[in-house]
């Protein structure tokens, strides 16, 4: 298990507990109140606030370092998926992994936070974290937690609470450092992500993703504007973070890269809400960025329905080893 996998789960613990907040059904008032009308409309979760998420995040990490995997049974959506290298991991595999991890953390800090609304039922939370500690995985090996890290969690509404549907994190590194200098990922857990039926919009989303890559290759800001939603945000493979559309388009069309051709393959789409879908894919480019050859990436893109079109609203790229 690679160090980044261990850290990913630490972030999951932190953000997920934060979004859950206090369950009103367990409050003192609820315990003394008369039975509720079972025919009344079910409560709907209010929109999350970034202050609430980050304030509770420290409490969540305390649960994670103790290996409290049961804590995540209700916090992870059945749609939840994350990456461990090239492997897609679903809820069951993640909960199982947490049960075998123990951490000793001396110092940690979360800052440079931002949150973006995808639609009324879907939000992205991102922040930078710094760590001083180690984690021991199911294989018994102790590894230093990478630091600093840029993390992102996608939250979806589920009745009267918010559940996590995706989480990812990238070490923050100097673009001049070759991807080959990064630790190579070890084999992931034997259990693979649960098989999911192919989303009927997968091919359409792959086509839009390819168009975004083509526009990036051409430094075509106007085309990128039309292919993306107003809430566009982005996290690149080096841990650089762009929290709004203006900064993201400026970075994509800023002639940082010189690319001859691009490719988007291995697309797998998951519906997060009636108007939002997650597309996990592999992206390749023949060219250079920051003077270094562009590596293949595992892409994690969220698309939102806009009339008859799907528009890119958030994407997080990770090194493909």
Buried (B, 14 or more C-beta within 10 A) or exposed (E): BBBBBBBBBBBBBBBBBBBBBEEEEEEEEEEEEEEEEEEEEEEEBEEBEBEBBBEBBBEBBEBBBBBEBEBBEEBBBEBBBBBBBBBBBBBBBBBBBBEBBBBEBEEBEBEEBBBBBBBEBBBBBBBBBBBEBBBBBBEEEEBEBBBBBBBBBBBBBBEEBBBBBBBBBBBBBEBEEEBEEBEEBBEBBEBEBBEBEEBEBBEBBBEBBBBBBBBBBEBBBEBBBEBBBEBBBBBBBBBBBBBBBEBBBEBBBEEBBEBEEBEBEEBBBBBBBEBBBBBBBBBBBEEBBEEEEBBBBBBBBBBBBEEEEBBBBBBBBBBBB
